[in-house]
Amino acid sequence: MTERVGIGIVGAGLIVEHAHLPAYRSAGLTVCGLYDQDHARASRLAAEFGVQAYRSLDELVEDEGVHIVDCAVTPDAQENLVPQFLDAGKHVLCQKPLADSLDGARKLVERAHESGLKLAVNQQMRWEPTIQEMKRRLNDGRIGEPVLLTYRLNFMGEYPGPHWLNDLDRLFVRFGTIHFIDSARYLFGEPSRVTARLLRDKVQYAAGETFINAWIEWPNGATMVAFERYTCKTGDIECDIRLEGTRGAVTGRLGLYLDYPAPNADIIEAIQYGDPEWTLVSDTETWLPGAFAKPMLSLIDAIQTNGEPATSGRDNLRTLRIVEALYESDRLGRTVTLDAKE
Ligand SMILES: NC(=O)c1ccc[n+]([C@@H]2O[C@H](COP(=O)([O-])OP(=O)(O)OC[C@H]3O[C@@H](n4cnc5c(N)ncnc54)[C@H](O)[C@@H]3O)[C@@H](O)[C@H]2O)c1
């Protein structure tokens, strides 16, 4: 069934080359073609993956074989383009962050709702292999009650020299931590309080924050702690996540950060308290491109069943409000309580 749904991709950048196109090919999805304002780049990639390179955006949206537009451009462009895709009757898969502000994101979600079309966001970390292992062990009781989820990241994640990311005042909470927030929501549900301290490095290229310290708390007492630094110059990399519960724990080395965007596998280990040592669970599954077909498959399923995609735009508003609350906490210098009704 999924191969009957045609995908048109707008944007032929790094993530489309290394994640979207390989993942869709492995999943047997139908990509009709690509459009990028840099036509030479779109043509090269289209030839490599055996699809067409559209000469204009109009050509893509007028293609009746395209049911879903996979919008993978820079975020400022996304906010302007999505209404055009909806007006042309296309369902849309957006990238994170959905929009520059929570208000902007709400407008896109409402516009999709009014059009009767589906809008989803590519928050694919939910399907990341270590997160999936954590979810399995939460569901079957091996973790027990969740106590502490840690994301520890220290690597060179900024681009020296000209890059659109370097011009943004609000940076890695919106582009990095957002994945950790969304996957933690997937594991634990909606949190109640957030606290953050967001810093800049003395020698960073980027204008926005590159050193993030964040605490997120859930009503049941579970806590997430994120330590993220994107300016490490030592060459060695820390990229570990870990969930400790009342009965057992899971830890994963996130292969994605070892040589981004090369497809390195996670090393996942688990322990039940009382066991003599950690046991290897898996060392073959990748986040990139492995998880990248999943938001698209969920969107296709929602279109075919008239359901809600797992990472729908509406669901994403709850991830984005936590992003905004982290910035607010840093600005105010105190913990921010989230409205349980939102
Ligand atoms: N794990 C993830 O989910 C993940 C990882 C990386 C990037 N992303 C997201 O994917 C998007 C693209 O990131 P990237 O790393 O591929 O960036 P990139 O700079 O490599 O590519 C962006 C492409 O978009 C094209 N583009 C920009 N504006 C356009 C427009 N109006 N019309 C047509 N083409 C346009 C550019 O020419 C460029 O080829 C961003 O929103 C980013 O946040 C997500």
Ligand as a Chemical Component Dictionary entry (heavy atoms), coordinates in Angstrom:
data_LIG
# 
_chem_comp.id                   LIG 
_chem_comp.type                 NON-POLYMER 
_chem_comp.pdbx_formal_charge   0 
_chem_comp.three_letter_code    LIG 
# 
loop_
_chem_comp_atom.comp_id 
_chem_comp_atom.atom_id 
_chem_comp_atom.alt_atom_id 
_chem_comp_atom.type_symbol 
_chem_comp_atom.charge 
_chem_comp_atom.model_Cartn_x 
_chem_comp_atom.model_Cartn_y 
_chem_comp_atom.model_Cartn_z 
_chem_comp_atom.pdbx_ordinal 
LIG N1  N1  N 0  17.829 14.554 12.741 1  
LIG C1  C1  C 0  17.087 15.439 12.105 2  
LIG O1  O1  O 0  15.900 15.378 12.248 3  
LIG C2  C2  C 0  17.713 16.490 11.223 4  
LIG C3  C3  C 0  19.083 16.474 10.981 5  
LIG C4  C4  C 0  19.615 17.457 10.162 6  
LIG C5  C5  C 0  18.801 18.443 9.612  7  
LIG N2  N2  N 1  17.465 18.439 9.889  8  
LIG C6  C6  C 0  16.579 19.503 9.357  9  
LIG O2  O2  O 0  16.505 19.382 7.939  10 
LIG C7  C7  C 0  16.453 20.667 7.328  11 
LIG C8  C8  C 0  17.575 20.766 6.289  12 
LIG O3  O3  O 0  18.821 20.557 6.933  13 
LIG P1  P1  P 0  20.139 20.184 6.099  14 
LIG O4  O4  O 0  21.162 19.816 7.119  15 
LIG O5  O5  O -1 19.826 19.216 5.029  16 
LIG O6  O6  O 0  20.495 21.628 5.483  17 
LIG P2  P2  P 0  21.290 21.951 4.140  18 
LIG O7  O7  O 0  21.735 23.357 4.290  19 
LIG O8  O8  O 0  22.328 20.907 3.865  20 
LIG O9  O9  O 0  20.186 21.846 3.000  21 
LIG C9  C9  C 0  19.109 22.720 2.886  22 
LIG C10 C10 C 0  18.704 22.727 1.414  23 
LIG O10 O10 O 0  17.481 23.454 1.294  24 
LIG C11 C11 C 0  17.562 24.222 0.096  25 
LIG N3  N3  N 0  16.612 25.331 0.203  26 
LIG C12 C12 C 0  16.602 26.337 1.099  27 
LIG N4  N4  N 0  15.541 27.145 0.889  28 
LIG C13 C13 C 0  14.859 26.622 -0.160 29 
LIG C14 C14 C 0  13.664 26.980 -0.841 30 
LIG N5  N5  N 0  12.959 28.072 -0.484 31 
LIG N6  N6  N 0  13.261 26.220 -1.867 32 
LIG C15 C15 C 0  13.976 25.128 -2.236 33 
LIG N7  N7  N 0  15.099 24.731 -1.631 34 
LIG C16 C16 C 0  15.542 25.468 -0.602 35 
LIG C17 C17 C 0  19.018 24.669 0.017  36 
LIG O11 O11 O 0  19.394 25.033 -1.300 37 
LIG C18 C18 C 0  19.738 23.405 0.510  38 
LIG O12 O12 O 0  20.099 22.536 -0.550 39 
LIG C19 C19 C 0  16.561 21.678 8.480  40 
LIG O13 O13 O 0  15.278 22.107 8.840  41 
LIG C20 C20 C 0  17.146 20.893 9.625  42 
LIG O14 O14 O 0  16.725 21.374 10.879 43 
LIG C21 C21 C 0  16.903 17.474 10.669 44 
# 
loop_
_chem_comp_bond.comp_id 
_chem_comp_bond.atom_id_1 
_chem_comp_bond.atom_id_2 
_chem_comp_bond.value_order 
_chem_comp_bond.pdbx_ordinal 
LIG N1  C1  SING 1  
LIG C1  O1  DOUB 2  
LIG C1  C2  SING 3  
LIG C2  C3  SING 4  
LIG C2  C21 DOUB 5  
LIG C3  C4  DOUB 6  
LIG C4  C5  SING 7  
LIG C5  N2  DOUB 8  
LIG N2  C6  SING 9  
LIG N2  C21 SING 10 
LIG C6  O2  SING 11 
LIG C6  C20 SING 12 
LIG O2  C7  SING 13 
LIG C7  C8  SING 14 
LIG C7  C19 SING 15 
LIG C8  O3  SING 16 
LIG O3  P1  SING 17 
LIG P1  O4  DOUB 18 
LIG P1  O5  SING 19 
LIG P1  O6  SING 20 
LIG O6  P2  SING 21 
LIG P2  O7  DOUB 22 
LIG P2  O8  SING 23 
LIG P2  O9  SING 24 
LIG O9  C9  SING 25 
LIG C9  C10 SING 26 
LIG C10 O10 SING 27 
LIG C10 C18 SING 28 
LIG O10 C11 SING 29 
LIG C11 N3  SING 30 
LIG C11 C17 SING 31 
LIG N3  C12 SING 32 
LIG N3  C16 SING 33 
LIG C12 N4  DOUB 34 
LIG N4  C13 SING 35 
LIG C13 C14 SING 36 
LIG C13 C16 DOUB 37 
LIG C14 N5  SING 38 
LIG C14 N6  DOUB 39 
LIG N6  C15 SING 40 
LIG C15 N7  DOUB 41 
LIG N7  C16 SING 42 
LIG C17 O11 SING 43 
LIG C17 C18 SING 44 
LIG C18 O12 SING 45 
LIG C19 O13 SING 46 
LIG C19 C20 SING 47 
LIG C20 O14 SING 48 
# 
